[in-house]
Amino acid sequence: MAVPLGSSTGEIRVTRQRQARSARTSRVTSKVIIYTLLVLGGALFTVPFFWMVTTSLKTMGQVLMFPPIWIPLPPQWENYARAWAYLPFGRFVLNTAIVTSVSSLGYLLSSSLVAFGFSRLRFSGRDTLFMVLLATFMLPSQVTLIPQFLLFQRLGWLNTLLPLIVPPYFGSAFYIFLLRQFMMSLPMELDEAARIDGAGSLRIFSTIIVPLARPALATVAIMAFMYNWNDFFGPLIYLTSPDKMTLAVGLQLFRGRFETEFNVLMAAATMAILPVFIVFFLTQKTFVEGIALTGIKG
């Protein structure tokens, strides 16, 4: 009886080893397929950016060649110097930096304060007001464009940077929603303990909530930076003078009336989009963590 028992145990062991190897093979195969699809998808999405960079290093003759030249030899680095000197490119960069920094600060200050009120303070009609705030998501920007334009015209703000940097200080429904979701995940006992020690709402906000909400605030700051840096519609509507234009609008001035130097235009576009890539790659971990944490509690 001992031999059949040992033989049965050995068969069971062999069967389990085969099942384990099969499971490992299945997991490895699925990972290989997923990673392959991700690499192919990532490569597909980087083709336009790669084409823009390579075009910025070509001569005008190479730009128009067919079949296209993917790697220009020798690279024409002087296209970047020509793009910088072709128009007041430095002024475009300065205007964009001013609008982006001041607007991002406005979004952080206003949205965080409103989110604090909706998440940590108790008052009559709080949930109703928050639902009204969320309802503004259904309003396209084109609906409020004409009233805003007339308002800024009456104020004498047209062809200035004020229509681009003042509205962010009145908050953004999307950023308020993100910050509120994160702040609601923080224990209310922190506020109660601080109030027992004599702290007011602003003290609680500045010394307790803001330090704990750094991941969500960083996410809002990154999103506001990318939005304002790439914003085309707002500057197009409110700005007319070249010395007031931002990068997104200024790039269209590189288009000639009868002929466009696409290599110089692509060099300017590469310089314009480079800060966004740098900021995103340096902060992508914080950005992903902040997005994940904002959905902890509804």
Backbone torsions as a table, in degrees:
resi	resn	phi	psi	omega
1	MET	NA	-25.1	-176.0
2	ALA	-69.3	-37.0	-176.3
3	VAL	-68.1	-48.6	177.2
4	PRO	-59.8	-35.5	179.5
5	LEU	-65.4	-44.7	177.6
6	GLY	-63.6	-39.6	179.0
7	SER	-64.2	-39.7	179.3
8	SER	-66.5	-40.8	177.8
9	THR	-63.5	-40.3	178.1
10	GLY	-64.9	-40.0	177.8
11	GLU	-64.2	-39.3	178.1
12	ILE	-63.5	-41.6	179.9
13	ARG	-63.8	-42.5	179.6
14	VAL	-64.5	-40.7	179.2
15	THR	-62.8	-42.9	178.9
16	ARG	-64.9	-38.2	177.8
17	GLN	-64.7	-40.7	177.6
18	ARG	-64.1	-41.1	178.5
19	GLN	-64.7	-39.4	178.4
20	ALA	-64.8	-43.2	177.8
21	ARG	-64.1	-38.8	178.7
22	SER	-65.0	-40.4	178.9
23	ALA	-65.6	-42.1	177.9
24	ARG	-63.5	-42.4	178.8
25	THR	-62.0	-41.1	178.9
26	SER	-64.2	-42.2	179.1
27	ARG	-65.3	-43.1	179.6
28	VAL	-63.6	-42.0	-179.8
29	THR	-63.1	-43.9	-180.0
30	SER	-64.5	-39.8	178.3
31	LYS	-65.1	-41.0	179.1
32	VAL	-61.4	-42.9	-179.8
33	ILE	-64.9	-45.0	-178.9
34	ILE	-63.1	-47.3	-178.8
35	TYR	-65.6	-35.9	177.6
36	THR	-64.1	-44.3	177.7
37	LEU	-63.4	-39.6	178.7
38	LEU	-64.9	-41.9	179.1
39	VAL	-64.8	-43.8	179.1
40	LEU	-64.4	-43.0	177.8
41	GLY	-63.9	-42.6	177.3
42	GLY	-62.9	-41.3	177.9
43	ALA	-63.6	-38.4	179.5
44	LEU	-63.7	-40.7	-178.6
45	PHE	-74.8	-21.6	179.7
46	THR	-87.5	-8.7	-179.4
47	VAL	-58.9	-46.8	178.5
48	PRO	-60.2	-41.2	178.5
49	PHE	-65.0	-42.4	178.3
50	PHE	-62.0	-41.8	179.4
51	TRP	-65.1	-38.0	178.1
52	MET	-63.6	-44.7	-178.7
53	VAL	-66.1	-45.6	-179.1
54	THR	-66.7	-36.3	177.9
55	THR	-64.7	-33.1	179.3
56	SER	-67.6	-14.3	-179.0
57	LEU	-107.2	11.7	-178.7
58	LYS	-101.3	162.7	166.3
59	THR	-81.2	166.3	-179.1
60	MET	-64.0	-33.0	177.6
61	GLY	-66.5	-38.7	179.0
62	GLN	-69.4	-29.5	179.3
63	VAL	-62.9	-37.7	-174.3
64	LEU	-92.6	3.1	-177.6
65	MET	-75.4	147.7	174.0
66	PHE	-138.0	129.2	0.9
67	PRO	-64.9	152.8	-173.4
68	PRO	-67.7	152.9	175.9
69	ILE	-96.2	120.3	-177.4
70	TRP	-84.9	-38.4	-179.0
71	ILE	-116.1	103.7	-178.8
72	PRO	-73.5	131.6	177.0
73	LEU	-131.8	125.9	-9.3
74	PRO	-78.0	154.5	179.1
75	PRO	-68.5	139.1	-177.7
76	GLN	-95.1	80.9	-178.3
77	TRP	-68.1	-20.6	-179.6
78	GLU	-67.4	-13.2	176.8
79	ASN	-60.5	-32.9	179.9
80	TYR	-70.2	-39.1	176.0
81	ALA	-65.9	-38.8	177.8
82	ARG	-65.8	-39.8	179.2
83	ALA	-64.6	-38.2	-179.4
84	TRP	-68.5	-34.5	-177.0
85	ALA	-94.0	-11.5	-175.4
86	TYR	-63.9	-42.4	179.3
87	LEU	-135.7	172.4	175.8
88	PRO	-68.5	66.2	-175.6
89	PHE	-63.3	-39.0	178.0
90	GLY	-61.0	-36.1	177.0
91	ARG	-67.5	-38.9	176.3
92	PHE	-59.8	-43.4	-179.9
93	VAL	-63.9	-43.4	-179.8
94	LEU	-63.1	-46.0	178.5
95	ASN	-60.5	-43.0	179.8
96	THR	-64.9	-40.1	179.2
97	ALA	-64.9	-39.8	178.9
98	ILE	-64.5	-49.2	-179.0
99	VAL	-61.6	-43.8	-176.2
100	THR	-66.3	-47.8	-176.8
101	SER	-66.9	-46.9	-177.7
102	VAL	-68.7	-40.2	179.6
103	SER	-68.0	-42.0	179.2
104	SER	-62.3	-40.8	176.4
105	LEU	-62.7	-39.9	178.3
106	GLY	-63.5	-42.9	177.9
107	TYR	-61.8	-41.1	-179.1
108	LEU	-65.0	-47.3	-176.9
109	LEU	-65.7	-52.5	-174.4
110	SER	-70.1	-46.1	-176.4
111	SER	-66.8	-37.8	-179.9
112	SER	-68.7	-38.3	178.5
113	LEU	-66.2	-44.7	179.6
114	VAL	-66.3	-41.0	178.2
115	ALA	-63.0	-36.8	176.4
116	PHE	-61.9	-42.3	179.0
117	GLY	-64.4	-41.6	-178.6
118	PHE	-74.3	-23.0	-173.9
119	SER	-103.4	-29.8	-171.7
120	ARG	-115.7	-16.4	-178.3
121	LEU	-103.9	145.9	177.9
122	ARG	-109.3	120.3	177.5
123	PHE	-152.0	159.8	-176.1
124	SER	-66.3	131.8	178.0
125	GLY	80.9	13.2	-177.6
126	ARG	-61.0	-49.2	-178.0
127	ASP	-67.5	-34.7	177.9
128	THR	-65.6	-43.7	177.8
129	LEU	-63.0	-37.3	178.9
130	PHE	-67.4	-37.6	176.6
131	MET	-65.7	-37.0	175.2
132	VAL	-63.3	-39.8	177.4
133	LEU	-61.8	-44.5	178.9
134	LEU	-65.8	-29.6	179.8
135	ALA	-65.4	-22.7	178.7
136	THR	-67.9	-14.1	174.6
137	PHE	-61.0	-28.3	-176.4
138	MET	-79.7	-7.8	179.7
139	LEU	-90.7	114.1	175.4
140	PRO	-66.1	153.5	-179.7
141	SER	-63.6	-25.7	179.2
142	GLN	-66.2	-24.8	-179.2
143	VAL	-69.1	-40.1	-178.0
144	THR	-94.2	1.0	-175.5
145	LEU	-63.2	-50.7	-176.6
146	ILE	-64.7	-46.6	176.2
147	PRO	-59.0	-40.3	178.4
148	GLN	-65.5	-41.6	179.3
149	PHE	-61.1	-45.3	178.9
150	LEU	-64.5	-37.0	178.2
151	LEU	-64.1	-47.8	-179.7
152	PHE	-67.5	-30.0	176.4
153	GLN	-66.8	-42.8	178.3
154	ARG	-63.8	-34.7	179.9
155	LEU	-78.6	-10.7	-178.8
156	GLY	76.2	28.0	-176.9
157	TRP	-96.5	-3.0	-178.7
158	LEU	-64.9	145.8	-177.3
159	ASN	63.1	29.8	170.2
160	THR	-130.7	170.7	179.1
161	LEU	-83.3	-5.6	-175.8
162	LEU	-62.0	-40.6	177.7
163	PRO	-63.3	-15.5	-179.3
164	LEU	-95.9	-23.3	-174.4
165	ILE	-111.8	-15.7	179.9
166	VAL	-83.5	-46.7	-178.7
167	PRO	-54.7	-35.2	177.7
168	PRO	-58.2	-22.8	-179.8
169	TYR	-77.7	-0.2	173.5
170	PHE	-103.9	8.6	173.1
171	GLY	89.5	167.1	176.0
172	SER	-132.8	129.8	-176.8
173	ALA	-59.8	-39.2	-178.6
174	PHE	-67.0	-45.7	179.9
175	TYR	-67.6	-36.8	176.8
176	ILE	-61.9	-42.7	179.4
177	PHE	-61.6	-45.9	180.0
178	LEU	-60.9	-47.6	-177.7
179	LEU	-68.5	-36.7	178.0
180	ARG	-62.1	-43.7	-179.8
181	GLN	-60.3	-38.9	179.2
182	PHE	-71.1	-44.6	-177.2
183	MET	-65.0	-29.2	178.1
184	MET	-70.2	-17.6	178.1
185	SER	-81.0	-11.4	179.1
186	LEU	-82.4	141.7	-177.5
187	PRO	-62.9	135.9	176.8
188	MET	-69.5	-18.7	179.2
189	GLU	-61.5	-26.7	177.1
190	LEU	-63.2	-44.0	178.8
191	ASP	-65.9	-42.7	-177.6
192	GLU	-64.6	-40.7	178.0
193	ALA	-65.0	-39.2	179.4
194	ALA	-67.4	-37.7	179.0
195	ARG	-68.2	-34.0	175.8
196	ILE	-62.1	-35.6	178.7
197	ASP	-79.8	0.1	175.4
198	GLY	97.7	9.8	-179.4
199	ALA	-80.1	141.3	175.6
200	GLY	-90.3	-177.6	-176.2
201	SER	-64.1	-43.4	179.7
202	LEU	-65.5	-36.1	177.7
203	ARG	-67.0	-41.3	177.4
204	ILE	-63.2	-42.5	-179.9
205	PHE	-62.0	-46.5	-172.9
206	SER	-79.0	-33.5	-173.7
207	THR	-100.9	-19.4	-177.2
208	ILE	-116.4	-55.2	-172.2
209	ILE	-71.3	-47.3	-177.1
210	VAL	-60.5	-47.7	177.6
211	PRO	-60.2	-37.6	-179.4
212	LEU	-75.9	-22.9	-177.2
213	ALA	-95.9	18.5	-177.9
214	ARG	-58.3	-41.0	178.0
215	PRO	-59.8	-43.7	179.5
216	ALA	-69.2	-39.1	178.3
217	LEU	-65.2	-38.5	177.2
218	ALA	-64.0	-38.9	177.9
219	THR	-62.6	-45.2	178.1
220	VAL	-63.0	-40.6	179.5
221	ALA	-62.8	-41.4	179.6
222	ILE	-66.3	-45.4	180.0
223	MET	-64.3	-40.7	178.4
224	ALA	-65.8	-38.6	178.5
225	PHE	-62.0	-48.6	-177.7
226	MET	-66.3	-37.4	179.8
227	TYR	-65.9	-49.1	-176.2
228	ASN	-70.9	-33.8	179.3
229	TRP	-67.1	-36.7	-177.1
230	ASN	-96.6	1.0	-175.8
231	ASP	-62.6	126.2	179.3
232	PHE	-112.0	-37.6	-171.6
233	PHE	-66.5	-48.5	-178.2
234	GLY	-60.7	-55.0	177.7
235	PRO	-59.7	-32.7	179.2
236	LEU	-64.8	-37.1	-176.9
237	ILE	-77.7	-41.7	-168.5
238	TYR	-100.2	-15.1	-175.9
239	LEU	-111.8	138.5	178.8
240	THR	-127.0	-30.8	-178.5
241	SER	-81.8	137.2	178.4
242	PRO	-58.9	-32.3	-178.3
243	ASP	-74.7	-7.6	178.1
244	LYS	-106.2	-7.5	-172.0
245	MET	-74.5	153.0	173.2
246	THR	-94.7	176.8	-176.1
247	LEU	-61.9	-43.5	-175.2
248	ALA	-59.5	-38.9	179.6
249	VAL	-84.9	-35.6	-178.0
250	GLY	-64.1	-26.2	-179.2
251	LEU	-63.4	-29.0	-179.0
252	GLN	-68.0	-19.5	178.5
253	LEU	-71.9	-14.3	176.7
254	PHE	-75.2	-11.4	178.2
255	ARG	-81.8	118.2	179.2
256	GLY	-76.5	163.2	-178.6
257	ARG	-70.9	-38.5	-177.5
258	PHE	-112.8	-25.8	-178.6
259	GLU	-149.7	142.1	179.8
260	THR	-117.8	128.8	175.4
261	GLU	-83.3	93.9	-173.1
262	PHE	-67.2	-28.8	178.9
263	ASN	-66.8	-40.5	177.4
264	VAL	-69.9	-39.6	178.2
265	LEU	-62.4	-41.7	179.1
266	MET	-69.6	-31.6	175.1
267	ALA	-64.9	-43.5	177.4
268	ALA	-64.2	-41.1	179.6
269	ALA	-65.2	-37.6	178.1
270	THR	-63.9	-43.9	178.2
271	MET	-65.7	-33.3	-178.7
272	ALA	-70.6	-35.9	-175.2
273	ILE	-91.6	-11.6	-176.8
274	LEU	-60.0	-44.1	179.2
275	PRO	-59.8	-35.0	179.5
276	VAL	-65.5	-43.1	178.0
277	PHE	-63.4	-42.2	-179.2
278	ILE	-63.7	-47.3	-179.3
279	VAL	-62.3	-42.6	-177.1
280	PHE	-68.1	-43.9	-177.8
281	PHE	-69.7	-28.6	178.0
282	LEU	-78.6	-23.6	-173.9
283	THR	-121.8	14.6	-174.1
284	GLN	-65.5	-33.5	178.6
285	LYS	-64.6	-46.2	178.0
286	THR	-64.0	-38.4	-179.5
287	PHE	-63.1	-47.8	-179.1
288	VAL	-65.9	-42.2	178.9
289	GLU	-63.4	-41.9	179.8
290	GLY	-63.7	-42.0	177.9
291	ILE	-62.8	-41.0	-179.4
292	ALA	-67.1	-37.7	-176.3
293	LEU	-75.9	-22.6	-177.9
294	THR	-70.8	-13.6	-179.1
295	GLY	-103.8	17.7	-177.0
296	ILE	-66.0	-42.6	-174.7
297	LYS	-136.8	135.6	-179.6
298	GLY	-93.8	NA	NA
